[in-house]
Amino acid sequence: MTGASAFDPALRERLDSWRAQDPDPATSVALDDLIEKAEAGDAAARAELTDAFTGRLEFGTAGLRGALGPGPNRMNRVVVTRAAAGLANYLNDEGKAGGRVIIGYDARYNSDVFARDSAEIIAAAGFEVIITAGPTPTPVVAFGIRHFDCVAGVVVTASHNPPNDNGYKVYLGDGSQIIPPADVEIAERIGWMSRLPLADLRRSEDYTVIGEELINAYLDRLTTLVDADAPRRLNWVYTPMHGVGGDIVRQAWHRTGFPAPTVVAEQEHPDPAFPTVSFPNPEEPGALDRAVATATTAGAELIIANDPDADRCAVAIPGPDGWRTLSGDELGAILGDDALRRGLRGSYACSIVSSSLLSAMAAAHGQRFVATLTGFKWIGRVPSLAFGYEEAIGYCCDPAAVPDKDGISALVRILSVAAGLKADGLTLADRLDELALRYGVHQTRPLTFRVSDLSLITDAMTRLREQRPDRLAGEPVAFLDLAEGTKELPATDGVRLCGDSIKVVVRPSGTEPKLKCYLEVRLPPAESQDLAAARARADRTLDQVGLDLTAVLGL
């Protein structure tokens, strides 16, 4: 290196230490390029180096997730190797020594490399490791945890994040994602491993590659979710959004007897660049444009999309003003109603940021309802779970097999519901109308503020807590600071405002620089019989709630 004065000595030491240990030529070259640019006066390169080498990528209940690149604050082979070593150490300390660990991965950049690094490290720690033969949907790996009696599971995936991101999701032996205190305890052990030279972490290639056995077991389970005599006729379009769901979904519709869809050709095969979408998330505006064009040409009745690792599912339906994507709450209501109609007994659960409609439906059927914090790490752990969902298009339709969101089993149940309605001359839109007439209108809407400075989110939450609005859209609301926790909910950084017809939850995003607000307006059945008028009234109230909330937040 030249120009030693270009960097703070402490940063220079971290850069040199990293280069000496990094086993990946690609990140070594990227590091040298950044250093060269920074020494030449490139401010962006200097900022990237400072950020990438200050602190460590934080391990939490979502595992790891971040941009690819060199440095302890990025996703790379060094960080993943130490995460795997920390996880193995935690499992040994928890009395799981010698147990089986399943590892899967998606088709993003370096996912296969990170998965093999993890397999070698965990195998060397004395565990029986099985690793998927190729890119595999997250819910299929999650299924494998219980099916193969594993003590833990790892999926290398960044789900629907931008192309240059990757992630590391950890499950324990019950098939659920980690929750406190396991996340903190694993993070502590990763910190211990970070103080060791990478070369001191032992490796072993004594692991097993698993392929068709896992896929076939998952598909066998999937076929049990549709009655043999249920209607199957449907004209539909499918997109895996350049992700890993396509092959297994293809086998799923064949095995369950549904007709083959028209697949969006440009998005059919895995591609880590996600070239046809600006953001590989079916919820994002424009993400389903090609699916809509395909459906219009095919005269389809339904569009179903998975996100890139196939744990989420989105649906679009035709209407008088063209195709529209159902909200996560609308699809959650349809799938929850489906489970209740089929007589599935147990707990029905959704996150506190989701619609309260599922609560009303469960009560009408004499079933228990549970509200949880955001994330399937909480929903999947609800005792006797029959069905669970969160508004971010995540659905758990078969919790006995996969106590996590599963976009493939959700897809199969959606096909069954839509085909059954078609046989009766009805549509998914008709079912939503039916639910609104019976339980009242439950109109929801997100309000999101993306920031470049995270302090703006902290300031906004402080203002909200200090001002504690007692009215929204003219209606009295009760203020609950979720940071204080409740009898039912652990403490979390968020605020809930509730009135007779209004519910608002405000919380910082756990994965993106966003402040997220979830708005709901409810009208009772007696005020919902004229659906068009009731929905218009609810929309006007939501508009005002959004304006009132924005004024308090100051964003």
C-alpha positions, 0 to 999 in steps of 0.5 A: 500500500502507498500513502499511509497517511491517507488513513487513520492508523487504527483504520489502516490496521483493520484494513491490513488485518482483514486482507491478511485473513480474507480467503476470498480473492473477490473481496480482496480485490474490492478492498484494494480498489477501494483503498486505491480510490480513497488514497486518490481522494475519492470521498465515496470510497473513503466513506465506504471503507470507514463504514465497512470497517467500523463495528460489525454487522449486527446479529439479531433475531433476523440473523445477519443481513447486509450489503456484500463487500469487504469488512466486518460490517458487510456480508462476506466469507469472513463474517459468515465463517465467524457467524457459523462458528459462533452458532456452533459454539452456542449449540454446543453450550446448549447441549446440542452437541453432535446434533443434525444441522440443515443448511440451505441457500438461495441463488444470490451472489455468493450464497452457495459459497457462504453455505459451504463455509458454514457447512465446513465450520459447523461439521468441524465442530462435531455436528451432523451437517446436511446441505441442500444440493442447490438453491432451495426456497427458504420454507423448504429448508425450514420444513427440513428442520423438523422432518430431519429432526435437526437441532438448528437450521441455516438459510443463506438468503436476503429474501427480497432485499436489493441485488447486492445484499445477502443474509444469514437466517438462523432457526432452532430445532423447533423450526422457528426463527430465533428470538431473544435471548438466543440472538444475543447469546449467539451474537456474543459467541460470534464476537468471541470468534471475531477475536480469533484468527480465521485460520484457527477455525477448524473446517471439515468436509464431512457433511452430506448433500441432500437433494430429492429426499428433502424436495419430495418430502416437502411436496408430499406434505404439500399434497395433503393441503388440497382435498382430492375432490376439490375444484381445480379449474383456473387460468392463472399466471405465476412469477418467481421474481427471478428467485428459487421458487419456480422449480418447486412450484412447478412440481407443486401444481403438477402434484396437487392437480392444478392446471399449469399457469402461464409463467412470466418468461423473463422472470422464470429462472433464478438471476441474482441481478434481478434484471426486470425489477427495480426492487425484487419485492412483489409488494413494490410498485411496478414489481408485477408489471410484467406479470400483469402484461402476461395475464392480460395477454393470457386472459388470466383470472389470477396472478400469484407471485413469490418473492426471491426465496419463496417465503412470501406470496402476493396475489393480484386480481382483475377489476373494473379499473384493471389489475390490482394487487391484494394487500397483505391484510386482504390476502390474510383475511382470505386465507384465515377465512379459508382455514376457519371454513375448513374447521381448523381448530387452534390459535389464529395469530397475526402481528399487531401491525396487521388488520384486526379482522382476523381477530373478529373472524376467529371469535365468530368461529369460537377460536382463540386469537393471538396478537404478536410482535412483528415477525414470524419468529413470534407468530410461529411460536404461538401454541397450537397455531392453526393459521398465522400471517403478517401484513408483509405478505407472509402466511403460515398455512401449515404450521405443523410442518413449517412454523414460519411463513411459506409462500408455496403452501400459501400459493397452493391454498390460494389456488384451491380457494380461487378454484372453489369460488370459480366453480360457484361463479364467484371470485376472490373479490366476491369473497372480500365483499362477503367478509366485509358485509359479515364482519364490517369494513376493515380498511388498512393502509401503510404510511412509510417514511424512508430517511437517509439519516437514522437520527430523523427516525429517533427524533420522530419517535421521541416527538410522538412519545412526548406529544402523545396525541389523544385524537386522530381524525377527530376520534379519541385514541388511547396511547400505548408505548410498546417499549414498556411492554405489556402482559401479552407482548414483550417490549419493543420500540413502537407506539400503538394508538387505538380508538373505537374505529382507529388503530395505528402502530408506529415503529422503526423498520428492523431491516431498512432506514424507514419509519413504518406506520400501519393505519386501520379504520374499522366500520361495524357491519351495520355501517358496512352494508353499502360497501362502496360508501363504507369503503370511501368513508374509511378511506377519507378517515385514513387520509386524515389519520395520515395527515394528523400523524405526519404532523406529529412525527415531523417527517 
